[in-house]
């Protein structure tokens, strides 16, 4: 004989709605239990005579019509307040497929251990640059005649030649050492104290090559050390700020007056810094337009210094970081041509034209 409970549960499929039936549960029990048969939870029995019984009652009220009305509705949305909890193991297995684990260290980058201090210094310097340095640099560029401004820049470069030649000698580059000394001799005499860069003219062809103690240290394997952003110097590193200090000592220590007097040092560094500011003006604007200008300034500076040291050592330069395309205005970050915005783009031949009268909106049920 078939199991009586099985027949009872399957009978609604054959005969439709089943009348309310009371089943007697074992004693003692004081809580009315409700059983989920088809995913629909039933209301308690309303019969007073049955509630007064000493036995606990089980209420069943199932129909094929009621069940068919909930077809296609997830169980947790059909009755979210009483939905049974899902299997935790199944949830974990499903969630593992959609979880992205990001590993890595927290805190500042290895080459920028005092990132917070540097970033604050960068912010202050940018405010000062916008308020003071940039207007002065533009006034220096636009206010002075071009030949006079070029003459001042040439004189500053000529005063750097002794330090350039010394560091080429320390790096074992004898040919470039003599070329640099030749530039110094020619420009100091024929160039009227360096105001005219005669050595760079066609026929002589000795270009200006900037060198320094930081390059010499890097040439012999000294690392850049921690990155620094100083209020006056700007982007630098522990090695480069040390090398810059040694560069500034050569003329005052070796020759004394007038190179150790404020009348020389102040104009020299003002012209030098203004030239550097104008040289990198376009790049600084592109850096300001990046998502993280501070990181872009740091990464571009450190990368260029690595390239310069690699060239001195005759090594392959390192691959550029992704930010360099945006800083240099190349690759996908290059400015589009002006004509690109003049005419609207034509649709491709294989691209279907959307019907303006038809719109499909896909929403996610809540």
Wavefront OBJ file of the C-alpha trace (Angstrom):
o trace
v 0.000 0.000 0.000
v 1.447 3.408 -0.934
v 2.548 5.744 1.773
v -0.475 7.666 3.066
v 1.409 10.966 3.457
v 2.642 10.822 -0.150
v -0.876 10.297 -1.423
v -2.107 13.173 0.685
v 0.557 15.595 -0.642
v 0.009 14.691 -4.287
v -3.741 14.628 -4.206
v -4.152 18.392 -4.907
v -2.621 17.878 -8.326
v -5.571 15.620 -9.143
v -8.535 17.075 -7.344
v -7.745 20.788 -6.944
v -8.149 22.654 -3.699
v -8.043 20.548 -0.571
v -10.198 21.410 2.401
v -8.562 22.430 5.624
v -7.450 19.354 7.576
v -6.224 19.074 11.141
v -3.510 16.613 12.046
v -2.720 15.586 15.557
v 0.905 15.982 16.655
v 2.521 14.124 19.563
v 2.004 15.487 23.057
v 3.079 17.540 24.834
v 3.374 20.576 22.584
v 2.273 24.140 23.103
v 3.343 25.864 19.859
v 1.294 25.820 16.688
v 3.597 24.669 13.855
v 3.243 25.601 10.217
v 4.679 23.541 7.407
v 5.761 24.916 3.991
v 4.329 22.661 1.313
v 4.631 24.631 -1.917
v 6.605 27.706 -0.942
v 3.435 29.520 0.254
v 3.044 29.998 3.985
v -0.407 29.573 5.426
v -2.356 31.502 8.028
v -3.134 29.922 11.413
v -6.368 28.031 11.825
v -9.341 30.131 12.791
v -11.567 27.333 14.198
v -12.039 28.048 17.936
v -12.877 24.425 18.744
v -9.622 23.255 17.201
v -7.521 25.919 18.960
v -8.982 24.784 22.235
v -7.732 21.265 21.734
v -4.896 20.128 23.950
v -2.941 18.851 20.910
v -0.850 21.104 18.632
v -2.292 21.578 15.172
v -0.816 21.551 11.678
v -2.582 23.735 9.095
v -2.538 22.791 5.403
v -4.310 24.943 2.824
v -2.804 24.377 -0.642
v -4.276 24.754 -4.090
v -2.938 24.408 -7.618
v -4.490 27.762 -8.592
v -2.683 29.681 -5.847
v 0.603 28.026 -6.725
v 0.212 28.802 -10.445
v -0.171 32.510 -9.681
v 3.350 32.603 -8.244
v 5.067 30.869 -11.169
v 8.255 32.697 -12.208
v 8.498 34.777 -9.010
v 11.539 33.966 -6.896
v 10.666 32.590 -3.504
v 12.537 35.309 -1.666
v 10.530 37.985 -3.541
v 7.110 36.218 -3.325
v 7.233 36.406 0.486
v 10.514 38.030 1.513
v 9.537 38.432 5.170
v 9.209 34.688 5.723
v 11.649 33.331 3.105
v 13.818 30.577 4.574
v 17.557 31.228 4.648
v 19.522 29.835 1.761
v 22.258 27.346 2.180
v 25.340 29.248 3.395
v 27.638 26.873 1.556
v 25.924 27.579 -1.763
v 26.133 31.331 -1.124
v 29.843 31.110 -0.463
v 30.428 29.105 -3.643
v 28.487 31.613 -5.774
v 30.066 34.657 -4.174
v 33.597 33.366 -4.690
v 33.126 33.645 -8.453
v 32.364 37.380 -8.233
v 34.936 38.411 -5.633
v 38.070 40.219 -6.825
v 40.897 40.027 -4.321
v 43.364 42.913 -4.520
v 46.652 42.247 -2.814
v 49.373 44.734 -2.066
v 50.937 46.752 0.662
v 49.261 49.635 2.389
v 50.840 52.980 3.065
v 53.091 55.210 0.926
v 55.100 53.874 -2.041
v 58.570 52.546 -1.375
v 60.227 55.420 -3.243
v 58.063 58.031 -1.472
v 58.073 57.152 2.243
v 57.017 60.639 3.364
v 54.243 60.936 0.806
v 51.913 62.922 3.063
v 54.535 65.577 3.795
v 55.566 65.769 0.140
v 51.965 66.033 -0.998
v 51.309 68.905 1.392
v 54.499 70.613 0.203
v 53.331 70.093 -3.378
v 49.973 71.702 -2.605
v 51.604 74.741 -0.975
v 54.102 75.076 -3.825
v 51.330 74.901 -6.412
v 49.427 77.668 -4.660
v 52.594 79.772 -4.567
v 53.320 79.004 -8.210
v 49.843 80.028 -9.327
v 49.920 83.222 -7.297
v 53.515 84.370 -7.797
v 55.975 82.252 -9.802
v 53.858 81.709 -12.917
v 52.950 85.401 -13.354
v 56.601 86.410 -12.886
v 57.755 83.756 -15.369
v 55.231 84.951 -17.958
v 56.226 88.557 -17.387
v 59.896 87.570 -17.806
v 59.037 85.767 -21.049
v 56.756 88.409 -22.520
v 58.332 91.544 -21.062
v 61.975 91.042 -22.046
v 63.049 91.041 -25.695
v 63.893 87.589 -26.993
v 67.612 88.253 -27.645
v 68.118 89.646 -24.132
v 66.323 86.709 -22.533
v 68.355 84.236 -24.611
v 71.557 86.052 -23.666
v 70.809 85.695 -19.942
v 70.054 81.989 -20.386
v 73.299 81.468 -22.323
v 75.311 83.240 -19.623
v 73.802 80.996 -16.923
v 74.601 77.868 -18.957
v 78.143 79.091 -19.526
v 78.674 79.427 -15.772
v 77.617 75.783 -15.403
v 80.278 74.497 -17.810
v 83.104 74.068 -15.232
v 80.879 71.811 -13.141
v 79.728 69.914 -16.261
v 83.292 69.304 -17.395
v 84.415 68.138 -13.939
v 81.637 65.552 -13.707
v 82.266 64.259 -17.229
v 85.876 63.761 -16.155
v 84.817 61.916 -12.995
v 82.597 59.658 -15.115
v 85.536 58.776 -17.366
v 84.093 60.506 -20.442
v 87.237 62.236 -21.662
v 85.867 63.283 -25.057
v 82.861 65.084 -23.582
v 85.123 66.659 -20.973
v 87.230 68.375 -23.654
v 84.133 69.327 -25.647
v 82.657 71.030 -22.593
v 85.905 72.867 -21.878
v 85.995 73.943 -25.535
v 82.475 75.357 -25.233
v 83.507 77.273 -22.129
v 86.545 78.773 -23.877
v 84.737 79.710 -27.107
v 81.622 81.195 -25.500
v 83.585 83.081 -22.819
v 85.663 84.828 -25.495
v 83.859 84.937 -28.837
v 80.477 84.765 -27.145
v 81.056 87.887 -25.024
v 81.179 86.185 -21.648
v 78.670 83.524 -22.662
v 75.873 85.854 -23.768
v 76.015 84.283 -27.261
v 76.234 80.515 -27.678
v 78.793 80.556 -30.496
v 79.922 76.967 -29.827
v 76.511 75.608 -30.748
v 76.410 77.354 -34.114
v 76.820 75.333 -37.337
v 80.475 74.807 -38.166
v 81.435 74.177 -34.531
v 78.497 72.116 -33.344
v 79.242 71.677 -29.656
v 75.854 71.348 -27.918
v 75.237 72.185 -24.307
v 75.204 69.059 -22.114
v 74.121 69.525 -18.549
v 75.828 67.337 -15.965
v 76.292 67.311 -12.216
v 77.249 65.486 -9.065
v 73.906 63.703 -8.830
v 74.568 62.168 -12.244
v 78.034 61.096 -11.164
v 76.630 59.397 -8.055
v 73.999 57.655 -10.147
v 76.646 56.649 -12.681
v 78.492 54.752 -9.949
v 75.372 53.031 -8.688
v 74.047 55.337 -5.991
v 70.263 55.048 -5.920
v 67.946 58.008 -6.044
v 66.831 57.499 -2.453
v 63.522 58.803 -1.141
v 61.547 61.155 -3.337
v 61.270 64.714 -2.019
v 59.188 67.697 -3.003
v 60.773 70.814 -1.527
v 58.985 74.189 -1.459
v 61.660 75.999 -3.491
v 63.461 73.212 -5.339
v 60.345 71.286 -6.334
v 60.536 67.651 -7.395
v 63.829 66.020 -6.401
v 65.275 63.105 -4.448
v 67.765 62.575 -1.660
v 70.562 61.916 -4.168
v 69.608 64.822 -6.445
v 69.291 67.407 -3.683
v 72.725 66.377 -2.385
v 74.191 66.633 -5.882
v 72.600 70.042 -6.428
v 74.153 71.327 -3.217
v 77.603 70.187 -4.405
v 77.033 71.802 -7.808
v 76.391 75.161 -6.175
v 79.600 74.955 -4.121
v 82.059 74.569 -6.993
v 82.373 78.171 -8.205
v 82.257 79.852 -4.761
v 84.826 77.412 -3.311
v 87.110 77.203 -6.337
v 87.121 80.873 -7.390
v 85.688 82.857 -4.495
v 84.537 86.355 -5.409
v 82.289 87.341 -7.119
v 80.712 83.870 -7.213
v 80.171 83.807 -3.462
v 78.477 87.202 -3.345
v 74.687 87.794 -3.314
v 75.077 90.117 -6.306
v 75.956 87.046 -8.348
v 74.054 84.229 -6.676
v 70.621 85.897 -6.571
v 70.398 86.828 -10.296
v 71.950 83.488 -11.261
v 69.334 81.389 -9.450
v 66.419 83.658 -10.379
v 67.192 83.409 -14.104
v 67.925 79.688 -13.811
v 64.629 78.932 -12.051
v 62.580 81.097 -14.419
v 64.119 79.328 -17.426
v 63.301 75.951 -15.928
v 59.737 77.063 -15.162
v 59.161 78.194 -18.731
v 60.786 75.104 -20.196
v 58.361 72.771 -18.408
v 55.318 75.034 -18.554
v 53.363 72.893 -21.056
v 54.184 69.701 -19.187
v 53.085 71.175 -15.864
v 49.722 72.072 -17.380
v 49.237 68.491 -18.569
v 50.183 67.218 -15.122
v 47.556 69.490 -13.559
v 44.935 67.906 -15.824
v 45.673 64.347 -14.680
v 43.596 62.502 -12.095
v 46.391 62.652 -9.504
v 48.743 65.560 -10.321
v 51.035 64.868 -7.376
v 51.645 61.236 -8.365
v 52.034 62.234 -12.024
v 54.699 64.809 -11.121
v 56.548 62.313 -8.935
v 56.477 59.407 -11.392
v 57.451 61.521 -14.408
v 60.369 63.095 -12.548
v 61.750 59.809 -11.228
v 61.372 58.147 -14.623
v 63.273 60.903 -16.459
v 66.083 60.732 -13.951
v 66.320 56.968 -14.451
v 66.546 57.514 -18.213
v 69.341 60.085 -17.823
v 71.388 57.799 -15.571
v 70.839 54.833 -17.904
v 72.080 56.879 -20.880
v 75.214 57.906 -18.974
v 75.944 54.272 -18.170
v 75.188 53.086 -21.696
v 72.264 50.940 -20.539
v 68.811 50.352 -21.937
v 66.388 52.861 -20.451
v 63.567 51.445 -18.309
v 60.064 51.159 -19.768
v 58.001 54.293 -19.193
v 55.102 54.187 -16.745
v 51.597 54.561 -18.134
v 51.317 58.092 -16.789
v 54.066 59.269 -19.175
v 51.715 59.049 -22.167
v 49.371 61.466 -20.453
v 52.172 63.754 -19.238
v 53.889 63.919 -22.637
v 50.615 64.209 -24.542
v 51.196 61.039 -26.587
v 49.314 57.793 -27.153
v 45.625 57.651 -26.297
v 45.965 60.839 -24.236
v 47.141 63.007 -27.111
v 45.008 66.024 -27.931
v 42.691 65.237 -30.876
v 43.022 67.363 -34.002
v 40.808 70.413 -34.186
v 39.048 69.167 -37.336
v 37.764 66.183 -35.386
v 35.154 68.360 -33.684
v 34.152 70.345 -36.779
v 31.903 67.756 -38.397
v 29.821 65.045 -36.764
v 31.112 61.547 -37.194
v 29.325 59.470 -39.823
v 27.943 56.074 -38.794
v 29.697 53.032 -40.146
v 28.095 50.990 -42.911
v 27.504 47.913 -40.751
v 26.238 49.837 -37.752
v 22.426 49.629 -37.442
v 20.634 52.935 -37.026
v 18.535 52.944 -33.853
v 14.821 53.574 -34.188
v 13.944 56.779 -32.255
v 10.417 55.438 -31.634
v 11.671 52.341 -29.884
v 13.493 52.192 -26.591
v 14.409 49.190 -24.519
v 14.958 49.726 -20.834
v 16.368 46.861 -18.822
v 15.866 47.199 -15.110
v 16.797 45.001 -12.230
v 13.980 43.915 -9.900
v 14.247 45.209 -6.387
l 1 2 3 4 5 6 7 8 9 10 11 12 13 14 15 16 17 18 19 20 21 22 23 24 25 26 27 28 29 30 31 32 33 34 35 36 37 38 39 40 41 42 43 44 45 46 47 48 49 50 51 52 53 54 55 56 57 58 59 60 61 62 63 64 65 66 67 68 69 70 71 72 73 74 75 76 77 78 79 80 81 82 83 84 85 86 87 88 89 90 91 92 93 94 95 96 97 98 99 100 101 102 103 104 105 106 107 108 109 110 111 112 113 114 115 116 117 118 119 120 121 122 123 124 125 126 127 128 129 130 131 132 133 134 135 136 137 138 139 140 141 142 143 144 145 146 147 148 149 150 151 152 153 154 155 156 157 158 159 160 161 162 163 164 165 166 167 168 169 170 171 172 173 174 175 176 177 178 179 180 181 182 183 184 185 186 187 188 189 190 191 192 193 194 195 196 197 198 199 200 201 202 203 204 205 206 207 208 209 210 211 212 213 214 215 216 217 218 219 220 221 222 223 224 225 226 227 228 229 230 231 232 233 234 235 236 237 238 239 240 241 242 243 244 245 246 247 248 249 250 251 252 253 254 255 256 257 258 259 260 261 262 263 264 265 266 267 268 269 270 271 272 273 274 275 276 277 278 279 280 281 282 283 284 285 286 287 288 289 290 291 292 293 294 295 296 297 298 299 300 301 302 303 304 305 306 307 308 309 310 311 312 313 314 315 316 317 318 319 320 321 322 323 324 325 326 327 328 329 330 331 332 333 334 335 336 337 338 339 340 341 342 343 344 345 346 347 348 349 350 351 352 353 354 355 356 357 358 359 360 361 362 363 364 365 366
